[in-house]
Amino acid sequence: MIITGGENVYPREVEEVLYTHPLIVEAAVIGVPDPRWGEAIKAVVALEPDAAASERDIIGFCRKKIGGFKCPKSVQFVQDLPKNPAGKILKKELKKLFSSPPQ
């Protein structure tokens, strides 16, 4: 669970919305440190080969489907997401990669 601005956000709920985007192949949602909100929602997504989408496109897509406080504040595009041998996405690895302290 991510606590952002005193609101509880379940990553799975945001991921389910991301998976309905026609260009997204894989998605994971993590909480990253934020000086104002405590944690901010970050989406890490892999797109279809040769597909192009911007951070703004993905966030706008989410805003149409879920409440604003549940939408990602940032989007990181990757080729593929780290997984264990069983194919489960390793969110701890994503947090290590993308949770650098705010500057």
The first five atom37 places (N, CA, C, CB, O) and aatype in JSON, in Angstrom:
{
  "aatype": [12, 9, 9, 16, 7, 7, 6, 2, 19, 18, 14, 1, 6, 19, 6, 6, 19, 10, 18, 16, 8, 14, 10, 9, 19, 6, 0, 0, 19, 9, 7, 19, 14, 3, 14, 1, 17, 7, 6, 0, 9, 11, 0, 19, 19, 0, 10, 6, 14, 3, 0, 0, 0, 15, 6, 1, 3, 9, 9, 7, 13, 4, 1, 11, 11, 9, 7, 7, 13, 11, 4, 14, 11, 15, 19, 5, 13, 19, 5, 3, 10, 14, 11, 2, 14, 0, 7, 11, 9, 10, 11, 11, 6, 10, 11, 11, 10, 13, 15, 15, 14, 14, 5],
  "atom_mask": [
    [1, 1, 1, 1, 1],
    [1, 1, 1, 1, 1],
    [1, 1, 1, 1, 1],
    [1, 1, 1, 1, 1],
    [1, 1, 1, 0, 1],
    [1, 1, 1, 0, 1],
    [1, 1, 1, 1, 1],
    [1, 1, 1, 1, 1],
    [1, 1, 1, 1, 1],
    [1, 1, 1, 1, 1],
    [1, 1, 1, 1, 1],
    [1, 1, 1, 1, 1],
    [1, 1, 1, 1, 1],
    [1, 1, 1, 1, 1],
    [1, 1, 1, 1, 1],
    [1, 1, 1, 1, 1],
    [1, 1, 1, 1, 1],
    [1, 1, 1, 1, 1],
    [1, 1, 1, 1, 1],
    [1, 1, 1, 1, 1],
    [1, 1, 1, 1, 1],
    [1, 1, 1, 1, 1],
    [1, 1, 1, 1, 1],
    [1, 1, 1, 1, 1],
    [1, 1, 1, 1, 1],
    [1, 1, 1, 1, 1],
    [1, 1, 1, 1, 1],
    [1, 1, 1, 1, 1],
    [1, 1, 1, 1, 1],
    [1, 1, 1, 1, 1],
    [1, 1, 1, 0, 1],
    [1, 1, 1, 1, 1],
    [1, 1, 1, 1, 1],
    [1, 1, 1, 1, 1],
    [1, 1, 1, 1, 1],
    [1, 1, 1, 1, 1],
    [1, 1, 1, 1, 1],
    [1, 1, 1, 0, 1],
    [1, 1, 1, 1, 1],
    [1, 1, 1, 1, 1],
    [1, 1, 1, 1, 1],
    [1, 1, 1, 1, 1],
    [1, 1, 1, 1, 1],
    [1, 1, 1, 1, 1],
    [1, 1, 1, 1, 1],
    [1, 1, 1, 1, 1],
    [1, 1, 1, 1, 1],
    [1, 1, 1, 1, 1],
    [1, 1, 1, 1, 1],
    [1, 1, 1, 1, 1],
    [1, 1, 1, 1, 1],
    [1, 1, 1, 1, 1],
    [1, 1, 1, 1, 1],
    [1, 1, 1, 1, 1],
    [1, 1, 1, 1, 1],
    [1, 1, 1, 1, 1],
    [1, 1, 1, 1, 1],
    [1, 1, 1, 1, 1],
    [1, 1, 1, 1, 1],
    [1, 1, 1, 0, 1],
    [1, 1, 1, 1, 1],
    [1, 1, 1, 1, 1],
    [1, 1, 1, 1, 1],
    [1, 1, 1, 1, 1],
    [1, 1, 1, 1, 1],
    [1, 1, 1, 1, 1],
    [1, 1, 1, 0, 1],
    [1, 1, 1, 0, 1],
    [1, 1, 1, 1, 1],
    [1, 1, 1, 1, 1],
    [1, 1, 1, 1, 1],
    [1, 1, 1, 1, 1],
    [1, 1, 1, 1, 1],
    [1, 1, 1, 1, 1],
    [1, 1, 1, 1, 1],
    [1, 1, 1, 1, 1],
    [1, 1, 1, 1, 1],
    [1, 1, 1, 1, 1],
    [1, 1, 1, 1, 1],
    [1, 1, 1, 1, 1],
    [1, 1, 1, 1, 1],
    [1, 1, 1, 1, 1],
    [1, 1, 1, 1, 1],
    [1, 1, 1, 1, 1],
    [1, 1, 1, 1, 1],
    [1, 1, 1, 1, 1],
    [1, 1, 1, 0, 1],
    [1, 1, 1, 1, 1],
    [1, 1, 1, 1, 1],
    [1, 1, 1, 1, 1],
    [1, 1, 1, 1, 1],
    [1, 1, 1, 1, 1],
    [1, 1, 1, 1, 1],
    [1, 1, 1, 1, 1],
    [1, 1, 1, 1, 1],
    [1, 1, 1, 1, 1],
    [1, 1, 1, 1, 1],
    [1, 1, 1, 1, 1],
    [1, 1, 1, 1, 1],
    [1, 1, 1, 1, 1],
    [1, 1, 1, 1, 1],
    [1, 1, 1, 1, 1],
    [1, 1, 1, 1, 1]
  ],
  "atom_positions": [
    [[0.84, -1.17, 0.0], [0.0, 0.0, 0.0], [0.89, 1.24, 0.0], [-0.96, -0.01, 1.22], [1.93, 1.27, 0.65]],
    [[0.47, 2.24, -0.73], [1.17, 3.52, -0.8], [0.32, 4.54, -0.06], [1.44, 3.97, -2.29], [-0.89, 4.64, -0.29]],
    [[0.95, 5.3, 0.83], [0.23, 6.37, 1.53], [0.73, 7.69, 0.97], [0.44, 6.29, 3.1], [1.88, 8.08, 1.19]],
    [[-0.14, 8.38, 0.25], [0.22, 9.64, -0.38], [-0.75, 10.73, 0.08], [0.22, 9.51, -1.94], [-1.95, 10.64, -0.16]],
    [[-0.23, 11.74, 0.72], [-1.06, 12.82, 1.22], [-2.13, 12.35, 2.17], [0.0, 0.0, 0.0], [-3.22, 12.93, 2.22]],
    [[-1.85, 11.3, 2.95], [-2.82, 10.78, 3.91], [-3.84, 9.83, 3.31], [0.0, 0.0, 0.0], [-4.7, 9.32, 4.04]],
    [[-3.78, 9.58, 2.02], [-4.7, 8.67, 1.35], [-4.01, 7.34, 1.08], [-5.22, 9.29, 0.03], [-2.84, 7.3, 0.73]],
    [[-4.75, 6.26, 1.26], [-4.22, 4.92, 0.96], [-4.51, 4.59, -0.5], [-4.85, 3.85, 1.9], [-5.64, 4.7, -0.98]],
    [[-3.46, 4.17, -1.2], [-3.6, 3.78, -2.6], [-3.02, 2.38, -2.74], [-2.89, 4.8, -3.57], [-1.88, 2.12, -2.36]],
    [[-3.82, 1.49, -3.29], [-3.35, 0.12, -3.52], [-2.75, 0.03, -4.92], [-4.52, -0.9, -3.35], [-3.44, 0.27, -5.91]],
    [[-1.47, -0.32, -5.01], [-0.81, -0.39, -6.31], [-1.57, -1.23, -7.33], [0.58, -0.94, -6.15], [-1.62, -0.88, -8.51]],
    [[-2.14, -2.33, -6.89], [-2.84, -3.22, -7.82], [-3.97, -2.5, -8.55], [-3.4, -4.42, -7.06], [-4.2, -2.76, -9.73]],
    [[-4.68, -1.61, -7.86], [-5.77, -0.87, -8.48], [-5.26, 0.01, -9.63], [-6.49, 0.0, -7.43], [-5.88, 0.08, -10.69]],
    [[-4.14, 0.67, -9.41], [-3.55, 1.52, -10.45], [-2.99, 0.65, -11.59], [-2.42, 2.42, -9.85], [-3.14, 0.99, -12.76]],
    [[-2.37, -0.45, -11.23], [-1.82, -1.37, -12.25], [-2.92, -1.91, -13.16], [-1.07, -2.53, -11.59], [-2.71, -2.05, -14.37]],
    [[-4.07, -2.22, -12.59], [-5.17, -2.73, -13.4], [-5.61, -1.71, -14.44], [-6.36, -3.11, -12.51], [-5.96, -2.08, -15.57]],
    [[-5.6, -0.44, -14.09], [-5.92, 0.61, -15.05], [-4.83, 0.69, -16.11], [-6.09, 1.98, -14.33], [-5.13, 0.78, -17.3]],
    [[-3.57, 0.65, -15.69], [-2.46, 0.72, -16.65], [-2.53, -0.41, -17.67], [-1.12, 0.69, -15.92], [-2.26, -0.2, -18.85]],
    [[-2.89, -1.6, -17.22], [-2.95, -2.75, -18.12], [-4.06, -2.63, -19.16], [-3.14, -4.0, -17.33], [-4.06, -3.37, -20.14]],
    [[-5.01, -1.71, -18.98], [-6.04, -1.5, -19.99], [-5.57, -0.57, -21.11], [-7.31, -0.93, -19.34], [-6.24, -0.43, -22.13]],
    [[-4.41, 0.07, -20.93], [-3.85, 0.94, -21.97], [-3.37, 0.05, -23.12], [-2.67, 1.83, -21.41], [-2.65, -0.92, -22.88]],
    [[-3.74, 0.36, -24.35], [-3.41, -0.52, -25.47], [-1.91, -0.68, -25.76], [-4.07, -0.01, -26.69], [-1.53, -1.66, -26.4]],
    [[-1.07, 0.24, -25.33], [0.37, 0.15, -25.63], [1.19, -0.47, -24.51], [0.9, 1.53, -25.92], [2.37, -0.79, -24.71]],
    [[0.59, -0.65, -23.33], [1.35, -1.16, -22.18], [1.32, -2.68, -22.15], [0.78, -0.59, -20.87], [0.26, -3.31, -22.19]],
    [[2.52, -3.27, -22.09], [2.68, -4.73, -22.0], [2.81, -5.16, -20.55], [3.9, -5.19, -22.81], [2.19, -6.13, -20.13]],
    [[3.63, -4.43, -19.79], [3.85, -4.73, -18.37], [3.8, -3.43, -17.58], [5.21, -5.47, -18.15], [4.17, -2.37, -18.09]],
    [[3.35, -3.53, -16.34], [3.29, -2.34, -15.5], [3.44, -2.73, -14.04], [1.97, -1.59, -15.71], [2.99, -3.79, -13.6]],
    [[4.08, -1.85, -13.28], [4.19, -1.99, -11.83], [4.08, -0.59, -11.24], [5.53, -2.7, -11.4], [4.54, 0.39, -11.85]],
    [[3.49, -0.5, -10.07], [3.33, 0.78, -9.39], [4.02, 0.69, -8.05], [1.83, 1.15, -9.21], [3.83, -0.26, -7.29]],
    [[4.84, 1.71, -7.76], [5.58, 1.76, -6.5], [5.41, 3.14, -5.88], [7.08, 1.43, -6.71], [5.04, 4.1, -6.55]],
    [[5.68, 3.22, -4.58], [5.7, 4.49, -3.9], [7.14, 4.96, -3.81], [0.0, 0.0, 0.0], [8.04, 4.2, -3.46]],
    [[7.36, 6.24, -4.14], [8.7, 6.83, -4.05], [8.64, 8.02, -3.09], [9.22, 7.27, -5.46], [7.6, 8.66, -2.96]],
    [[9.74, 8.31, -2.41], [9.74, 9.42, -1.45], [9.34, 10.74, -2.11], [11.11, 9.56, -0.81], [9.74, 11.05, -3.23]],
    [[8.53, 11.52, -1.39], [8.1, 12.82, -1.87], [8.05, 13.77, -0.67], [6.71, 12.74, -2.59], [7.41, 13.45, 0.33]],
    [[8.71, 14.92, -0.77], [8.76, 15.82, 0.39], [7.4, 16.4, 0.78], [9.71, 16.94, 0.11], [7.18, 16.71, 1.95]],
    [[6.5, 16.55, -0.17], [5.2, 17.14, 0.12], [4.17, 16.1, 0.54], [4.69, 17.89, -1.08], [3.41, 16.33, 1.48]],
    [[4.12, 14.95, -0.15], [3.08, 13.97, 0.05], [3.5, 12.77, 0.87], [2.58, 13.52, -1.26], [2.67, 11.9, 1.16]],
    [[4.76, 12.68, 1.24], [5.26, 11.5, 1.95], [5.73, 10.47, 0.95], [0.0, 0.0, 0.0], [6.91, 10.11, 0.91]],
    [[4.8, 10.0, 0.13], [5.13, 9.11, -0.98], [4.37, 9.6, -2.21], [4.76, 7.62, -0.65], [3.25, 10.11, -2.12]],
    [[5.0, 9.43, -3.35], [4.34, 9.73, -4.62], [4.21, 8.42, -5.39], [5.14, 10.8, -5.45], [5.02, 7.51, -5.24]],
    [[3.19, 8.35, -6.21], [2.95, 7.14, -7.0], [3.77, 7.22, -8.28], [1.44, 6.97, -7.31], [3.69, 8.19, -9.03]],
    [[4.54, 6.17, -8.52], [5.35, 6.09, -9.73], [4.96, 4.81, -10.47], [6.89, 6.1, -9.4], [4.89, 3.74, -9.88]],
    [[4.71, 4.95, -11.76], [4.41, 3.8, -12.61], [5.68, 3.46, -13.39], [3.21, 4.1, -13.58], [6.34, 4.34, -13.95]],
    [[5.99, 2.18, -13.43], [7.1, 1.69, -14.25], [6.45, 0.8, -15.3], [8.2, 0.9, -13.38], [5.81, -0.21, -14.97]],
    [[6.6, 1.18, -16.57], [5.88, 0.47, -17.63], [6.8, 0.07, -18.78], [4.75, 1.35, -18.16], [7.79, 0.73, -19.08]],
    [[6.44, -1.04, -19.39], [7.07, -1.49, -20.62], [6.0, -1.43, -21.71], [7.67, -2.95, -20.48], [4.89, -1.93, -21.54]],
    [[6.37, -0.81, -22.83], [5.43, -0.65, -23.94], [5.61, -1.75, -24.99], [5.59, 0.72, -24.58], [6.61, -2.46, -25.0]],
    [[4.61, -1.86, -25.85], [4.71, -2.75, -27.02], [5.97, -2.37, -27.81], [3.43, -2.66, -27.92], [6.36, -1.21, -27.81]],
    [[6.59, -3.34, -28.47], [7.76, -3.01, -29.3], [7.4, -1.93, -30.33], [8.31, -4.27, -30.01], [6.35, -1.99, -30.97]],
    [[8.29, -0.97, -30.49], [8.14, 0.13, -31.45], [6.98, 1.07, -31.13], [7.96, -0.42, -32.84], [6.62, 1.89, -31.97]],
    [[6.39, 0.96, -29.96], [5.31, 1.86, -29.56], [5.92, 3.08, -28.88], [4.28, 1.15, -28.61], [7.02, 3.02, -28.33]],
    [[5.21, 4.17, -28.93], [5.67, 5.4, -28.29], [4.52, 6.02, -27.5], [6.24, 6.4, -29.33], [3.4, 6.14, -28.0]],
    [[4.82, 6.4, -26.29], [3.86, 7.11, -25.44], [4.68, 8.0, -24.51], [2.93, 6.13, -24.63], [5.82, 7.67, -24.18]],
    [[4.1, 9.09, -24.1], [4.8, 9.99, -23.19], [4.27, 9.81, -21.77], [4.64, 11.46, -23.65], [3.22, 9.21, -21.55]],
    [[5.02, 10.34, -20.83], [4.59, 10.33, -19.44], [3.22, 11.0, -19.33], [5.63, 11.03, -18.53], [2.34, 10.52, -18.62]],
    [[3.07, 12.09, -20.03], [1.8, 12.84, -20.01], [0.64, 11.99, -20.54], [1.93, 14.12, -20.85], [-0.46, 12.03, -20.0]],
    [[0.9, 11.21, -21.6], [-0.14, 10.33, -22.16], [-0.63, 9.32, -21.13], [0.39, 9.59, -23.4], [-1.83, 9.12, -20.95]],
    [[0.33, 8.69, -20.45], [-0.01, 7.63, -19.49], [-0.76, 8.22, -18.29], [1.26, 6.9, -19.01], [-1.77, 7.66, -17.85]],
    [[-0.28, 9.33, -17.77], [-0.94, 9.95, -16.61], [-2.34, 10.43, -17.01], [-0.1, 11.15, -16.07], [-3.29, 10.25, -16.25]],
    [[-2.48, 11.02, -18.19], [-3.79, 11.47, -18.68], [-4.76, 10.32, -18.83], [0.0, 0.0, 0.0], [-5.94, 10.44, -18.51]],
    [[-4.26, 9.19, -19.33], [-5.09, 7.98, -19.47], [-5.63, 7.55, -18.11], [-4.28, 6.83, -20.13], [-6.81, 7.23, -17.98]],
    [[-4.76, 7.55, -17.1], [-5.17, 7.14, -15.75], [-6.18, 8.11, -15.16], [-3.95, 7.04, -14.83], [-7.12, 7.7, -14.49]],
    [[-5.98, 9.4, -15.41], [-6.9, 10.42, -14.85], [-8.33, 10.22, -15.33], [-6.41, 11.83, -15.22], [-9.28, 10.58, -14.64]],
    [[-8.48, 9.66, -16.53], [-9.83, 9.42, -17.06], [-10.5, 8.23, -16.4], [-9.76, 9.19, -18.57], [-11.72, 8.08, -16.49]],
    [[-9.73, 7.38, -15.73], [-10.26, 6.12, -15.2], [-10.32, 6.04, -13.68], [-9.44, 4.99, -15.71], [-11.16, 5.32, -13.13]],
    [[-9.44, 6.77, -12.98], [-9.41, 6.71, -11.52], [-9.22, 8.11, -10.94], [-8.29, 5.76, -11.02], [-8.87, 9.04, -11.67]],
    [[-9.44, 8.24, -9.65], [-9.3, 9.52, -8.98], [-7.9, 10.1, -9.1], [0.0, 0.0, 0.0], [-6.92, 9.36, -9.17]],
    [[-7.8, 11.4, -9.12], [-6.53, 12.08, -9.29], [-5.46, 11.71, -8.29], [0.0, 0.0, 0.0], [-4.28, 11.62, -8.64]],
    [[-5.86, 11.48, -7.03], [-4.85, 11.15, -6.01], [-4.29, 9.75, -6.21], [-5.46, 11.26, -4.61], [-3.24, 9.43, -5.65]],
    [[-4.96, 8.92, -7.01], [-4.48, 7.56, -7.28], [-3.6, 7.49, -8.54], [-5.65, 6.61, -7.44], [-2.93, 6.49, -8.77]],
    [[-3.6, 8.55, -9.33], [-2.85, 8.56, -10.59], [-1.35, 8.68, -10.33], [-3.32, 9.7, -11.49], [-0.93, 9.33, -9.37]],
    [[-0.55, 8.06, -11.18], [0.9, 8.21, -11.04], [1.29, 9.68, -11.19], [1.63, 7.36, -12.09], [0.72, 10.41, -11.99]],
    [[2.27, 10.09, -10.4], [2.83, 11.44, -10.52], [3.99, 11.43, -11.51], [3.3, 11.96, -9.14], [4.37, 12.47, -12.05]],
    [[4.55, 10.24, -11.74], [5.62, 10.09, -12.72], [5.54, 8.71, -13.33], [7.01, 10.33, -12.06], [4.97, 7.78, -12.76]],
    [[6.14, 8.59, -14.52], [6.16, 7.32, -15.25], [7.58, 7.07, -15.72], [5.15, 7.33, -16.46], [8.22, 7.95, -16.3]],
    [[8.06, 5.88, -15.48], [9.38, 5.46, -15.95], [9.16, 4.39, -17.01], [10.28, 4.93, -14.77], [8.48, 3.39, -16.77]],
    [[9.75, 4.59, -18.19], [9.62, 3.61, -19.27], [10.85, 2.7, -19.26], [9.46, 4.32, -20.65], [11.99, 3.17, -19.18]],
    [[10.61, 1.4, -19.34], [11.69, 0.41, -19.35], [11.42, -0.6, -20.47], [11.8, -0.31, -17.96], [10.3, -0.71, -20.97]],
    [[12.47, -1.34, -20.84], [12.31, -2.39, -21.85], [11.49, -3.54, -21.29], [13.68, -2.89, -22.33], [10.56, -4.04, -21.93]],
    [[11.85, -3.97, -20.08], [11.09, -5.01, -19.38], [11.3, -4.85, -17.88], [11.51, -6.43, -19.86], [12.26, -4.21, -17.44]],
    [[10.41, -5.44, -17.13], [10.46, -5.32, -15.68], [11.22, -6.51, -15.09], [9.03, -5.24, -15.08], [11.13, -7.62, -15.62]],
    [[11.96, -6.3, -13.99], [12.68, -7.42, -13.37], [11.7, -8.42, -12.77], [13.66, -6.91, -12.27], [10.72, -8.04, -12.12]],
    [[11.98, -9.71, -13.0], [11.08, -10.75, -12.51], [11.89, -11.88, -11.86], [10.2, -11.31, -13.66], [13.06, -12.07, -12.16]],
    [[11.23, -12.6, -10.98], [11.84, -13.8, -10.39], [11.64, -14.96, -11.36], [11.23, -14.12, -8.98], [10.96, -14.81, -12.37]],
    [[12.22, -16.13, -11.07], [12.08, -17.26, -11.99], [10.63, -17.68, -12.25], [12.83, -18.43, -11.44], [10.34, -18.27, -13.29]],
    [[9.73, -17.38, -11.33], [8.32, -17.72, -11.53], [7.58, -16.67, -12.36], [7.63, -17.88, -10.17], [6.4, -16.85, -12.67]],
    [[8.26, -15.57, -12.73], [7.65, -14.54, -13.55], [7.0, -13.41, -12.78], [0.0, 0.0, 0.0], [6.37, -12.54, -13.38]],
    [[7.14, -13.39, -11.46], [6.55, -12.33, -10.65], [7.46, -11.08, -10.71], [6.35, -12.8, -9.17], [8.68, -11.19, -10.59]],
    [[6.84, -9.92, -10.88], [7.6, -8.67, -10.95], [8.2, -8.37, -9.58], [6.68, -7.49, -11.41], [7.53, -8.46, -8.55]],
    [[9.48, -8.01, -9.59], [10.22, -7.73, -8.34], [10.14, -6.24, -8.01], [11.7, -8.19, -8.46], [10.98, -5.45, -8.45]],
    [[9.13, -5.88, -7.25], [8.93, -4.47, -6.91], [10.04, -3.92, -6.01], [7.59, -4.28, -6.23], [10.35, -2.73, -6.06]],
    [[10.64, -4.79, -5.19], [11.75, -4.33, -4.36], [12.91, -3.85, -5.21], [12.22, -5.45, -3.42], [13.57, -2.87, -4.88]],
    [[13.15, -4.53, -6.32], [14.2, -4.11, -7.25], [13.85, -2.76, -7.88], [14.41, -5.18, -8.35], [14.72, -1.89, -8.02]],
    [[12.6, -2.58, -8.24], [12.16, -1.32, -8.82], [12.32, -0.18, -7.82], [10.71, -1.41, -9.28], [12.76, 0.91, -8.18]],
    [[11.96, -0.44, -6.57], [12.12, 0.6, -5.54], [13.58, 0.99, -5.38], [11.55, 0.12, -4.19], [13.9, 2.17, -5.22]],
    [[14.48, 0.0, -5.42], [15.92, 0.3, -5.33], [16.37, 1.18, -6.49], [16.75, -1.0, -5.29], [17.14, 2.12, -6.31]],
    [[15.89, 0.86, -7.68], [16.31, 1.59, -8.88], [15.74, 3.0, -8.94], [15.89, 0.83, -10.11], [16.44, 3.93, -9.34]],
    [[14.48, 3.16, -8.56], [13.78, 4.42, -8.84], [13.37, 5.23, -7.62], [12.57, 4.13, -9.62], [12.67, 6.23, -7.76]],
    [[13.78, 4.84, -6.43], [13.38, 5.57, -5.22], [14.5, 6.45, -4.68], [12.94, 4.59, -4.14], [14.68, 6.56, -3.47]],
    [[15.24, 7.08, -5.57], [16.28, 7.97, -5.08], [15.62, 9.14, -4.36], [17.18, 8.47, -6.24], [14.54, 9.58, -4.75]],
    [[16.25, 9.64, -3.29], [15.65, 10.73, -2.52], [15.45, 11.97, -3.39], [16.52, 11.08, -1.31], [16.26, 12.24, -4.27]],
    [[14.38, 12.72, -3.15], [14.13, 13.94, -3.94], [15.23, 14.97, -3.73], [12.76, 14.56, -3.56], [15.83, 15.04, -2.65]],
    [[15.49, 15.76, -4.75], [16.57, 16.74, -4.67], [16.04, 18.13, -4.53], [17.46, 16.66, -5.88], [16.82, 19.08, -4.45]]
  ]
}
